[in-house]
Amino acid sequence: MRPELVTLEPLVRAHVPAVLAIEKELFGREAWSRWMVQSELDEGHHYRAAMSGGELVGYAGLAVVDDTEAWVQNIAVRAESQGHGIGRLLLEDLLAAAGDRTVGLEVATDNPAQRLYARYGFEIVGVRKRYYQPSGKDALVMLRGRP
Ligand SMILES: CC(C)(COP(=O)(O)OP(=O)(O)OC[C@H]1O[C@@H](n2cnc3c(N)ncnc32)[C@H](O)[C@@H]1OP(=O)(O)O)[C@@H](O)C(=O)NCCC(=O)NCCS
């Protein structure tokens, strides 16, 4: 897949079934439920769908807390489309939406996505013990653009 053929658009309710399929594929028992995905959209957070050939291939969301702070809620690319720059495209969109706010995220201690975040200036600032359930895995807290 060529990333130049991928376009970003607002994530809307019509995308939810495809989001749930990718969640299940990537996160298994820790996948977000339909209720969680829909409530994220209802909150009005900044969510983007990465589309290719009319199909959802990835998505990402940012919660803007206030003028100074925003949090990456999720970023996911379906397995068969990974490694083609779609994750970077989504993250760059979220960072543009965050403007000059400090951006935070949680990432599992064993997730190679940390490398992606480090490349965009995120630094590890702490650990949330047993953050992911039911696995009980710890999460690293990473921040970018601390004042
Ligand atoms: C993390 C994720 C969104 C990245 O999407 P992607 O489209 O594969 O990423 P890109 O092709 O844009 O690659 C960006 C960088 O991510 C890093 N990276 C991300 N996932 C990686 C993996 N599984 N193995 C190795 N490197 C990885 C690489 O450093 C890569 O940079 P490079 O190609 O210059 O070496 C995707 O791997 C994914 O959906 N993972 C499963 C869900 C997940 O864990 N999400 C993060 C939750 S915090």
The ligand as an SDF file (V2000), in Angstrom:
LIG
                    3D

 48 50  0  0  0  0  0  0  0  0999 V2000
    1.7060    1.8460   16.3140 C   0  0  0  0  0  0  0  0  0  0  0  0
    1.0660    1.8330   14.9350 C   0  0  0  0  0  0  0  0  0  0  0  0
   -0.1820    2.7270   14.9510 C   0  0  0  0  0  0  0  0  0  0  0  0
    2.0610    2.4070   13.9290 C   0  0  0  0  0  0  0  0  0  0  0  0
    1.4200    2.4150   12.6570 O   0  0  0  0  0  0  0  0  0  0  0  0
    2.2310    2.0900   11.3220 P   0  0  0  0  0  0  0  0  0  0  0  0
    1.4040    2.5590   10.1800 O   0  0  0  0  0  0  0  0  0  0  0  0
    2.6490    0.6780   11.3190 O   0  0  0  0  0  0  0  0  0  0  0  0
    3.5070    3.0250   11.5440 O   0  0  0  0  0  0  0  0  0  0  0  0
    4.4290    3.6800   10.4200 P   0  0  0  0  0  0  0  0  0  0  0  0
    4.5220    2.7990    9.2350 O   0  0  0  0  0  0  0  0  0  0  0  0
    3.9840    5.0800   10.2370 O   0  0  0  0  0  0  0  0  0  0  0  0
    5.8400    3.6330   11.1610 O   0  0  0  0  0  0  0  0  0  0  0  0
    6.2170    4.6360   12.0580 C   0  0  0  0  0  0  0  0  0  0  0  0
    7.2690    4.1670   13.0250 C   0  0  0  0  0  0  0  0  0  0  0  0
    6.6660    3.3650   14.0120 O   0  0  0  0  0  0  0  0  0  0  0  0
    7.6360    2.5000   14.5990 C   0  0  0  0  0  0  0  0  0  0  0  0
    6.9140    1.2510   14.7960 N   0  0  0  0  0  0  0  0  0  0  0  0
    5.6050    1.2130   15.0540 C   0  0  0  0  0  0  0  0  0  0  0  0
    5.1790   -0.0260   15.2500 N   0  0  0  0  0  0  0  0  0  0  0  0
    6.2290   -0.8180   15.1000 C   0  0  0  0  0  0  0  0  0  0  0  0
    6.4060   -2.2060   15.1780 C   0  0  0  0  0  0  0  0  0  0  0  0
    5.4040   -3.0610   15.4420 N   0  0  0  0  0  0  0  0  0  0  0  0
    7.6240   -2.6950   15.0010 N   0  0  0  0  0  0  0  0  0  0  0  0
    8.6330   -1.8510   14.7370 C   0  0  0  0  0  0  0  0  0  0  0  0
    8.5180   -0.5140   14.6280 N   0  0  0  0  0  0  0  0  0  0  0  0
    7.3240    0.0020   14.8100 C   0  0  0  0  0  0  0  0  0  0  0  0
    8.8150    2.5140   13.6800 C   0  0  0  0  0  0  0  0  0  0  0  0
    9.8260    3.2370   14.3710 O   0  0  0  0  0  0  0  0  0  0  0  0
    8.3620    3.3100   12.4590 C   0  0  0  0  0  0  0  0  0  0  0  0
    9.3210    4.1420   11.9640 O   0  0  0  0  0  0  0  0  0  0  0  0
   10.2440    3.7220   10.7070 P   0  0  0  0  0  0  0  0  0  0  0  0
    9.3430    3.0750    9.6900 O   0  0  0  0  0  0  0  0  0  0  0  0
   10.8110    5.0010   10.2520 O   0  0  0  0  0  0  0  0  0  0  0  0
   11.2130    2.7640   11.2960 O   0  0  0  0  0  0  0  0  0  0  0  0
    0.6980    0.3940   14.4870 C   0  0  0  0  0  0  0  0  0  0  0  0
    1.8600   -0.3950   14.5440 O   0  0  0  0  0  0  0  0  0  0  0  0
   -0.3810   -0.2510   15.3260 C   0  0  0  0  0  0  0  0  0  0  0  0
   -1.5680   -0.0900   15.0600 O   0  0  0  0  0  0  0  0  0  0  0  0
    0.0070   -1.0450   16.3380 N   0  0  0  0  0  0  0  0  0  0  0  0
   -0.9330   -1.8170   17.1260 C   0  0  0  0  0  0  0  0  0  0  0  0
   -1.8190   -0.9060   17.9630 C   0  0  0  0  0  0  0  0  0  0  0  0
   -1.0140   -0.1260   18.9690 C   0  0  0  0  0  0  0  0  0  0  0  0
   -0.2400   -0.7060   19.7110 O   0  0  0  0  0  0  0  0  0  0  0  0
   -1.2350    1.1930   18.9930 N   0  0  0  0  0  0  0  0  0  0  0  0
   -0.5440    2.0780   19.9180 C   0  0  0  0  0  0  0  0  0  0  0  0
   -1.2330    2.1310   21.2070 C   0  0  0  0  0  0  0  0  0  0  0  0
   -0.3840    3.2360   22.3350 S   0  0  0  0  0  0  0  0  0  0  0  0
  1  2  1  0
  2  3  1  0
  2  4  1  0
  2 36  1  0
  4  5  1  0
  5  6  1  0
  6  7  2  0
  6  8  1  0
  6  9  1  0
  9 10  1  0
 10 11  2  0
 10 12  1  0
 10 13  1  0
 13 14  1  0
 14 15  1  0
 15 16  1  0
 15 30  1  0
 16 17  1  0
 17 18  1  0
 17 28  1  0
 18 19  1  0
 18 27  1  0
 19 20  2  0
 20 21  1  0
 21 22  1  0
 21 27  2  0
 22 23  1  0
 22 24  2  0
 24 25  1  0
 25 26  2  0
 26 27  1  0
 28 29  1  0
 28 30  1  0
 30 31  1  0
 31 32  1  0
 32 33  2  0
 32 34  1  0
 32 35  1  0
 36 37  1  0
 36 38  1  0
 38 39  2  0
 38 40  1  0
 40 41  1  0
 41 42  1  0
 42 43  1  0
 43 44  2  0
 43 45  1  0
 45 46  1  0
 46 47  1  0
 47 48  1  0
M  END
$$$$
